[in-house]
Amino acid sequence: MLLPMTSQRWQRLLEVLPGVFIMMTTAAAFTLAVISPRLAVTAIVLFDLYWLFRMYYLLVHVVSAWGEYRRALRVDWHARLAAAAPDRWRGIWHLVILPTHGEPYAVVARTLESLCQSRYPSDRMLVVLAGEARDGQAFLQVARQARAEFGASFARFEVTVHPDGLPSEIAGKGSNLRFAGLAARRFINELQLPYDRVIVSSFDVDTCPHPQYFALLTHTYLREPRPTRASYQPIAVYANNAWNSHPLVRVVAGTTSFWLMTDLARAERLFTFSSHSMSLAALVDVDFWDPSIVTEDSRIFLQCLEHYHGDYRVVPIFLPVSMNTVDVGNWRRSLMNQYRQIRRWAWSVEHFPWMAMRFFGRSRLRSFPLAVRLRYFWNLTEGMYSWVTAPLLIFLFSRAAMVLARDEGGAFLERAATVLGLMANLGLAGLVIFALLYWTMLPQKEKARWWDYPILALQWLLTPFTLVVWGSLPALDAQVRLMLGGRFRLGFDVTEKV
C-alpha cells in the first residue's frame, strides 16, 4: 500500500505539495530572469507560443460546444422526448434541491418561477427548498412565501432546515445538500419511487434552467445505456443580471462559462461544476454529498468515480442554466465578492490529497483502471497548477524578463518584442471571437443604451488583468491556505445574491 489512507502525515504532505510546486515555479522563473535574462526571454517566448496554440485549441472546442448549444436551442425536446419514449418518460421524476443561505425572497421566487415555466410537466417535479437554521426567522418567512406562491405548482414542495453545528460538518452548501437529500429520500420512499427513476438536480438557489432543460435531460438519461453511472452537466451561464454588472465581473463570468464549455466538448475531461444533475441511485450508493468539504459540486463526481471503480462519467447537456453574476450594485463589494467566489472554486485543490490517497493508496482499487485514475488526477493537478502559473508567467514574468534583458542587445530585444507583439495580436483576435460568442448567450435587454454594446465589446480588453487579479491571485491564495493548513483553511464563502 503506497499511501495509507489513515495517515495524517501523508495527508498534510499532499496538502502542502501544490503550494510548493507553485512557489518553486515562481522562484525558478525569476531566478532565471536574473541569472540569464536572454535565456529567460527565450523561454517566455516559447511559453507564450505554447499558450497561444493552446488558446486556439481551446477556442476550437468552445466553438464546437457553442455550435452544439445553438443546435440544442432549435429542438423541441419535449416533443422529441414524447416521440422517442412515449411510455417511459412519464416514469422519470425530477428532484430539484435549492440550498439557500441569506438570499432574499426575490432570488428564490425567480428560480421557482423558472421551474414553473419548464416544458417538463410540473406534476413530475419534486422541489426541496433547503434553508439553514442560522438564518432563523428570515428563512422561515421566505419559505412561507415560497410555499404559498409555488407550493401547489409541483408534485411535492418540501422545506428543510439544516441544523447548525452538526458534528463532522462545515457550514456550507455540501452539508446543507446532504441534509436535504436525506430528507428527500425519506419522502421518496413514502412515494415508493424507484431510485433509478429519480433524477436529482443540485442547483444554486439563483439557477434558472432553460425551459427545455429537464426535457433534454430526461431524453439524454433515457438514451444512456447505464444512466445511473453518469452525472449530467449543463452549460453554466452567469447572465441573470449580466447587463447590470460591472464589466470586470462580466469578463470573469464569461471566461468561466467558456472554460466549462471547452470541457463540455471534451467530455472525458469533465468534472461536475456548480449546478448539475445525477440519479438518486448514485447519490444513495455514495451516501450523498460530503458535508466536511467546500467544493462538494466536483467532489460528488469523484465519490462516484471511486465507488464505481472508474465506471462513471459526466455527460454534457448543451442547454444553459443561468445564474447571477456576483454584482450587487456596489463595484467595490462586487469585485471583492468575485475574488472570494474564484478563491472558493480554486479551493477544489482540496481534491488533490483526497484523489492521491483514494486513487493510488488502496489495494482494493486494482479494478479501477489506472489510465482513468491518471487521467482525472492529471486533469485536476495540471488545471490547478496552470490556473496560478500561466497568467503570472505570461503577463508579469515576461515584462520582468524583458526589462532585465535590456542590456543584452537591441537586436535581440527587438526580435523578441516583435514576436511577443505578434502573439499578443493573435491572442486579441481570439478574444474577438469570445466576445461575439458571449454576446449571443446573453438575455435580451429591453431598454439597451447605445453605449452598452461598445462596453460589451471593449470589456474583453480587460482579460489579461482579470486573469491575474481574479484568476491567478485567488487560486494562489487558495493553494497557499491549503499549504499552511490550520486556521488558514478556507470555509464556505456564500456568494452574495441580490
NORPE-V727458 format. One record per pair of residues at least 12 apart in sequence whose C-alpha atoms are under 10 Angstrom apart, sorted by sequence separation. I is the first residue (numbers start at 1). J is the second residue. If there is no record, write none. Layout:
i: <I	I>
j: <J	J>
This chain:
i: <115	131	147	163	164	220	238	242	260	288	289	301	325	326	478	98	129	130	146	162	163	201	260	287	290	301	325	326	359	360	477	29	98	129	162	238	239	286	289	326	359	360	402	439	29	112	143	144	161	162	199	217	238	239	286	288	326	358	359	402	143	160	162	163	184	217	237	238	287	288	112	129	143	160	162	217	236	237	283	286	287	356	359	439	129	143	161	162	199	236	237	238	239	282	283	285	286	355	356	359	438	439	96	140	160	161	181	199	237	238	282	285	286	355	438	140	160	236	237	283	286	436	108	140	159	160	181	213	236	237	274	276	282	283	286	355	356	435	436	139	158	199	235	236	273	274	275	276	278	282	285	286	355	398	435	127	160	235	236	237	273	274	278	285	434	435	127	159	160	197	210	236	237	272	273	274	435	136	158	159	177	197	209	235	236	272	273	282	352	355	432	435	94	127	135	158	177	209	234	235	271	272	273	282	351	352	431	432	434	435	93	94	126	127	133	134	135	209	233	234	271	272	273	93	94	103	125	126	127	128	129	130	131	132	133	134	199	209	270	271	272	273	352	432	93	94	95	96	97	98	99	100	101	102	123	125	126	127	128	129	130	131	132	133	134	135	158	199	207	208	235	271	272	351	352	431	432	90	93	94	95	96	97	98	99	100	101	102	122	123	124	125	126	127	128	129	130	131	132	133	134	196	197	198	201	207	234	271	272	282	351	431	90	93	94	95	96	97	98	99	100	101	122	123	124	125	126	127	128	129	130	131	132	133	134	156	173	196	197	200	201	207	208	233	270	271	349	92	93	94	95	96	97	98	99	100	101	102	103	121	122	123	124	125	126	127	128	129	130	131	132	133	156	196	199	200	201	206	208	348	349	352	428	431	90	91	92	93	94	95	96	97	98	99	101	102	105	109	121	122	123	195	199	207	428	90	101	102	104	105	108	112	116	121	122	206	233	349	89	100	103	104	108	115	349	428	102	103	105	106	109	113	278	348	349	101	102	104	105	108	109	112	113	116	134	233	236	277	278	346	347	101	104	105	108	112	115	116	232	233	234	235	236	276	277	346	100	103	112	115	132	231	232	233	234	235	236	78	79	102	105	106	109	113	132	231	232	233	234	235	236	276	277	78	105	109	112	132	231	233	234	235	272	276	346	77	78	112	131	233	234	271	272	346	76	77	78	130	232	233	234	270	271	272	132	232	233	269	270	271	272	131	231	232	233	268	269	270	276	130	131	231	232	267	268	270	275	130	230	231	232	267	268	275	298	130	131	230	231	267	275	297	128	130	131	229	230	267	274	295	299	302	306	310	130	228	229	264	266	294	295	298	309	129	130	227	228	231	264	265	294	295	297	299	128	227	228	229	230	264	295	296	299	302	303	306	128	130	228	229	263	264	265	294	295	298	302	306	227	228	264	293	294	295	305	128	227	228	261	293	295	296	299	303	309	310	128	294	295	299	302	309	127	221	261	293	302	308	309	310	311	126	221	293	307	309	310	311	306	308	309	310	217	308	309	310	94	95	96	97	98	99	100	217	307	310	311	93	95	97	99	126	306	310	99	214	257	305	309	310	309	209	310	207	208	305	306	207	305	206	231	395	204	205	231	253	394	395	101	203	204	230	253	254	274	305	100	101	126	202	203	204	253	273	392	395	396	99	100	125	126	127	202	203	231	252	253	391	395	99	124	125	126	127	201	202	203	230	252	302	391	394	98	99	101	130	201	202	229	230	250	391	392	393	99	100	129	200	201	202	229	249	250	391	392	99	100	200	201	249	250	390	391	392	98	99	199	200	201	249	390	391	97	98	199	200	201	229	245	246	248	388	389	392	97	198	199	200	245	246	247	387	388	391	392	99	198	199	200	229	230	231	232	233	234	235	240	241	242	244	245	246	387	390	391	392	98	196	197	198	199	200	229	230	231	232	233	234	235	236	237	238	239	240	241	242	243	245	246	249	389	390	391	97	196	197	198	199	200	229	230	231	232	233	234	235	236	237	238	239	240	241	242	244	245	246	248	388	389	97	195	196	197	199	228	229	230	231	232	233	234	235	236	237	238	239	240	241	242	244	245	246	247	387	388	389	96	195	196	226	227	228	229	230	231	232	233	234	235	236	237	238	239	240	241	242	244	245	246	249	253	387	388	95	194	195	196	226	227	229	231	233	234	235	236	237	238	239	241	245	246	248	249	252	256	386	387	388	389	97	194	195	233	234	235	236	237	238	241	248	252	385	387	388	389	96	195	227	233	234	237	238	246	249	384	387	388	95	125	195	245	246	249	386	387	388	118	248	249	252	385	117	118	119	120	224	384	385	388	111	115	117	118	119	120	188	384	95	111	112	114	115	117	118	119	120	121	111	112	114	115	117	118	119	120	121	203	221	385	110	111	112	113	114	115	116	117	118	119	120	185	202	220	384	108	109	110	111	112	114	115	118	119	120	184	220	108	109	110	111	114	118	119	220	107	108	110	111	115	120	185	217	107	108	115	181	185	217	93	106	107	217	92	93	182	216	217	91	92	93	103	181	182	216	217	91	92	93	94	95	96	97	98	99	100	103	181	216	92	93	94	95	96	97	98	99	100	101	213	268	92	93	94	95	96	97	98	99	100	178	182	213	214	271	91	92	93	94	95	96	97	98	99	100	181	182	213	269	270	90	91	92	93	94	95	96	97	98	99	181	182	212	213	268	269	89	97	98	180	181	211	212	213	268	271	88	98	178	179	210	211	269	270	271	178	179	209	210	211	269	177	178	209	210	268	269	177	178	179	208	209	210	175	176	177	178	207	208	209	174	175	177	207	208	209	174	175	176	206	207	208	173	174	175	206	207	208	173	174	175	206	207	173	174	175	178	203	205	206	172	174	175	177	204	205	206	322	94	170	171	172	173	174	203	204	322	93	169	170	171	172	173	174	175	320	322	168	169	170	171	172	173	174	94	168	169	170	171	172	173	174	94	167	168	169	170	172	173	93	166	167	168	174	346	89	92	174	346	349	343	347	348	90	342	343	346	347	350	89	92	341	342	343	345	346	347	349	350	88	89	92	110	339	340	342	343	344	345	346	347	348	349	339	342	343	344	346	347	348	89	338	339	342	343	346	347	350	78	82	85	89	338	341	342	343	344	345	346	349	77	78	81	85	88	336	339	340	343	344	347	77	78	80	81	84	335	339	340	343	347	76	77	78	79	80	81	338	339	342	343	73	75	77	78	81	82	85	340	77	78	81	84	85	340	73	76	77	80	81	84	350	72	73	76	77	78	350	72	75	77	78	81	77	347	347	72	347	347	344	343	344	344	344	343	344	341	344	340	341	340	341	340	341	340	341	337	337	338	337	338	337	337	334	334	333	69	69	327	328	66	326	327	328	329	65	325	326	327	328	324	325	326	327	324	325	326	324	325	323	324	258	98	255	258	254	255	258	96	254	257	95	94	95	254	255	94	95	251	254	257	94	95	253	254	94	251	254	250	254	66	69	65	62	63	65	66	62	65	66	68	294	295	61	62	64	65	68	293	294	295	61	62	63	64	65	66	293	294	59	62	63	65	66	239	243	292	293	294	58	59	61	62	64	65	242	243	58	61	62	64	65	237	241	242	243	244	59	60	61	62	63	64	239	240	241	243	58	59	61	62	238	239	240	242	58	61	62	237	238	239	57	58	60	61	237	243	251	255	250	254	58	58	244	247	251	252	255	243	247	250	251	247	249	250	251	252	111	247	248	251	252	255	111	247	248	251	255	243	246	247	248	252	247	248	251	252	251	107	248	249	248	252	252	249	248	72	73	72	73	71	72	73	69	70	71	72	68	69	70	68	69	65	67	68	69	66	65	66	241	206	205	206	174	172	173	171	172	173	170	171	172	173	170	171	172	171	19	18	18	15	18	15	17	18	14	15	17	15	16	14	15	14	15	51	13	14	51	11	12	14	11	14	48	10	11	14	47	51	11	48	10	11	47	48	10	47	48	5	44	45	7	44	48	5	6	47	5	3	4	5	44	45	2	3	4	44	2	3	5	43	44	3	4	5	41	42	3	4	5	40	41	44	2	3	4	40	41	43	44	1	2	3	41	42	1	2	25	40	41	1	2	40	41	1	22	26	39	40	41	1	18	22	26	30	37	38	41	21	22	25	29	33	37	38	40	41	19	33	36	37	40	18	19	22	23	26	34	37	38	39	18	22	26	30	33	34	37	38	21	25	29	30	33	36	37	38	19	29	32	33	35	36	37	38	30	33	34	37	38	42	49	53	56	63	70	26	30	33	34	37	38	41	45	48	49	52	56	59	62	63	66	70	29	33	36	41	44	45	48	51	52	55	59	62	66	69	38	42	45	46	49	52	53	56	59	63	66	38	41	45	48	49	52	55	59	62	66	41	44	48	51	55	38	45	52	41	107	103	106	107	102	103	106	101	102	103	104	105	100	101	102	103	104	101	102	103	101	23	22	19	22	23	18	19	21	22	19	20	19	20	18	19	17	18	19	16	17	19	20	15	16	18	19	15	16	17	18	19	15	16	17	15	16	14	15	16	14	15	16	12	13	15	12	12	12>
j: <127	143	159	175	176	232	250	254	272	300	301	313	337	338	490	111	142	143	159	175	176	214	273	300	303	314	338	339	372	373	490	43	112	143	176	252	253	300	303	340	373	374	416	453	44	127	158	159	176	177	214	232	253	254	301	303	341	373	374	417	159	176	178	179	200	233	253	254	303	304	129	146	160	177	179	234	253	254	300	303	304	373	376	456	147	161	179	180	217	254	255	256	257	300	301	303	304	373	374	377	456	457	115	159	179	180	200	218	256	257	301	304	305	374	457	160	180	256	257	303	306	456	129	161	180	181	202	234	257	258	295	297	303	304	307	376	377	456	457	161	180	221	257	258	295	296	297	298	300	304	307	308	377	420	457	150	183	258	259	260	296	297	301	308	457	458	151	183	184	221	234	260	261	296	297	298	459	161	183	184	202	222	234	260	261	297	298	307	377	380	457	460	120	153	161	184	203	235	260	261	297	298	299	308	377	378	457	458	460	461	120	121	153	154	160	161	162	236	260	261	298	299	300	121	122	131	153	154	155	156	157	158	159	160	161	162	227	237	298	299	300	301	380	460	122	123	124	125	126	127	128	129	130	131	152	154	155	156	157	158	159	160	161	162	163	164	187	228	236	237	264	300	301	380	381	460	461	120	123	124	125	126	127	128	129	130	131	132	152	153	154	155	156	157	158	159	160	161	162	163	164	226	227	228	231	237	264	301	302	312	381	461	121	124	125	126	127	128	129	130	131	132	153	154	155	156	157	158	159	160	161	162	163	164	165	187	204	227	228	231	232	238	239	264	301	302	380	124	125	126	127	128	129	130	131	132	133	134	135	153	154	155	156	157	158	159	160	161	162	163	164	165	188	228	231	232	233	238	240	380	381	384	460	463	123	124	125	126	127	128	129	130	131	132	134	135	138	142	154	155	156	228	232	240	461	124	135	136	138	139	142	146	150	155	156	240	267	383	124	135	138	139	143	150	384	463	138	139	141	142	145	149	314	384	385	138	139	141	142	145	146	149	150	153	171	270	273	314	315	383	384	139	142	143	146	150	153	154	270	271	272	273	274	314	315	384	139	142	151	154	171	270	271	272	273	274	275	118	119	142	145	146	149	153	172	271	272	273	274	275	276	316	317	119	146	150	153	173	272	274	275	276	313	317	387	119	120	154	173	275	276	313	314	388	119	120	121	173	275	276	277	313	314	315	176	276	277	313	314	315	316	176	276	277	278	313	314	315	321	176	177	277	278	313	314	316	321	177	277	278	279	314	315	322	345	178	179	278	279	315	323	345	177	179	180	278	279	316	323	344	348	351	355	359	180	278	279	314	316	344	345	348	359	180	181	278	279	282	315	316	345	346	348	350	180	279	280	281	282	316	347	348	351	354	355	358	181	183	281	282	316	317	318	347	348	351	355	359	281	282	318	347	348	349	359	183	282	283	316	348	350	351	354	358	364	365	184	350	351	355	358	365	184	278	318	350	359	365	366	367	368	184	279	351	365	367	368	369	365	367	368	369	277	368	369	370	155	156	157	158	159	160	161	278	368	371	372	155	157	159	161	188	368	372	162	277	320	368	372	373	373	275	376	274	275	372	373	275	373	275	300	464	274	275	301	323	464	465	172	274	275	301	324	325	345	376	172	173	198	274	275	276	325	345	464	467	468	172	173	198	199	200	275	276	304	325	326	464	468	173	198	199	200	201	275	276	277	304	326	376	465	468	173	174	176	205	276	277	304	305	325	466	467	468	175	176	205	276	277	278	305	325	326	467	468	176	177	277	278	326	327	467	468	469	176	177	277	278	279	327	468	469	176	177	278	279	280	308	324	325	327	467	468	471	177	278	279	280	325	326	327	467	468	471	472	180	279	280	281	310	311	312	313	314	315	316	321	322	323	325	326	327	468	471	472	473	180	278	279	280	281	282	311	312	313	314	315	316	317	318	319	320	321	322	323	324	325	327	328	331	471	472	473	180	279	280	281	282	283	312	313	314	315	316	317	318	319	320	321	322	323	324	325	327	328	329	331	471	472	181	279	280	281	283	312	313	314	315	316	317	318	319	320	321	322	323	324	325	326	328	329	330	331	471	472	473	181	280	281	311	312	313	314	315	316	317	318	319	320	321	322	323	324	325	326	327	329	330	331	334	338	472	473	181	280	281	282	312	313	315	317	319	320	321	322	323	324	325	327	331	332	334	335	338	342	472	473	474	475	184	281	282	320	321	322	323	324	325	328	335	339	472	474	475	476	184	283	315	321	322	325	326	334	337	472	475	476	184	214	284	334	335	338	475	476	477	208	338	339	342	475	208	209	210	211	315	475	476	479	203	207	209	210	211	212	280	476	188	204	205	207	208	210	211	212	213	214	205	206	208	209	211	212	213	214	215	297	315	479	205	206	207	208	209	210	211	212	213	214	215	280	297	315	479	204	205	206	207	208	210	211	214	215	216	280	316	205	206	207	208	211	215	216	317	205	206	208	209	213	218	283	315	206	207	214	280	284	316	193	206	207	317	193	194	283	317	318	193	194	195	205	283	284	318	319	194	195	196	197	198	199	200	201	202	203	206	284	319	196	197	198	199	200	201	202	203	204	205	317	372	197	198	199	200	201	202	203	204	205	283	287	318	319	376	197	198	199	200	201	202	203	204	205	206	287	288	319	375	376	197	198	199	200	201	202	203	204	205	206	288	289	319	320	375	376	197	205	206	288	289	319	320	321	376	379	197	207	287	288	319	320	378	379	380	288	289	319	320	321	379	288	289	320	321	379	380	289	290	291	320	321	322	288	289	290	291	320	321	322	288	289	291	321	322	323	289	290	291	321	322	323	289	290	291	322	323	324	290	291	292	323	324	291	292	293	296	321	323	324	291	293	294	296	323	324	325	441	214	290	291	292	293	294	323	324	442	214	290	291	292	293	294	295	296	441	443	290	291	292	293	294	295	296	217	291	292	293	294	295	296	297	218	291	292	293	294	296	297	218	291	292	293	299	471	215	218	300	472	475	470	474	475	218	470	471	474	475	478	218	221	470	471	472	474	475	476	478	479	218	219	222	240	469	470	472	473	474	475	476	477	478	479	470	473	474	475	477	478	479	221	470	471	474	475	478	479	482	211	215	218	222	471	474	475	476	477	478	479	482	211	212	215	219	222	470	473	474	477	478	481	212	213	215	216	219	470	474	475	478	482	212	213	214	215	216	217	474	475	478	479	210	212	214	215	218	219	222	477	215	216	219	222	223	478	212	215	216	219	220	223	489	212	213	216	217	218	490	213	216	218	219	222	219	489	490	216	491	492	490	490	491	492	493	493	494	492	495	492	493	493	494	494	495	495	496	493	494	495	495	496	496	497	495	496	496	234	235	495	496	235	495	496	497	498	235	495	496	497	498	495	496	497	498	496	497	498	497	498	497	498	434	275	434	437	434	435	438	277	435	438	277	277	278	437	438	278	279	435	438	441	279	280	438	439	280	438	441	438	442	258	261	258	257	258	260	261	258	261	262	264	490	491	258	259	261	262	265	490	491	492	259	260	261	262	263	264	491	492	258	261	262	264	265	438	442	491	492	493	258	259	261	262	264	265	442	443	259	262	263	265	266	438	442	443	444	445	261	262	263	264	265	266	441	442	443	445	261	262	264	265	441	442	443	445	262	265	266	441	442	443	262	263	265	266	442	448	456	460	456	460	265	266	452	455	459	460	463	452	456	459	460	457	459	460	461	462	322	458	459	462	463	466	323	459	460	463	467	456	459	460	462	466	462	463	466	467	467	324	465	466	466	470	471	470	470	317	318	318	319	318	319	320	317	318	319	320	317	318	319	318	319	316	318	319	320	318	318	319	498	497	497	498	492	491	492	491	492	493	491	492	493	494	492	493	494	494	349	349	350	349	352	350	352	353	350	351	353	352	353	352	353	353	354	390	353	354	391	352	353	355	353	356	390	353	354	357	390	394	356	393	356	357	393	394	357	394	395	354	393	394	357	394	398	356	357	398	357	356	357	358	397	398	356	357	358	398	357	358	360	398	399	359	360	361	397	398	360	361	362	397	398	401	360	361	362	398	399	401	402	360	361	362	400	401	361	362	385	400	401	362	363	401	402	363	384	388	401	402	403	364	381	385	389	393	400	401	404	385	386	389	393	397	401	402	404	405	384	398	401	402	405	384	385	388	389	392	400	403	404	405	385	389	393	397	400	401	404	405	389	393	397	398	401	404	405	406	388	398	401	402	404	405	406	407	400	403	404	407	408	412	419	423	426	433	440	397	401	404	405	408	409	412	416	419	420	423	427	430	433	434	437	441	401	405	408	413	416	417	420	423	424	427	431	434	438	441	412	416	419	420	423	426	427	430	433	437	440	413	416	420	423	424	427	430	434	437	441	417	420	424	427	431	416	423	430	420	497	494	497	498	494	495	498	494	495	496	497	498	494	495	496	497	498	496	497	498	497	476	476	476	479	480	476	477	479	480	478	479	479	480	479	480	479	480	481	479	480	482	483	479	480	482	483	480	481	482	483	484	481	482	483	482	483	482	483	484	483	484	485	482	483	485	483	484	485>
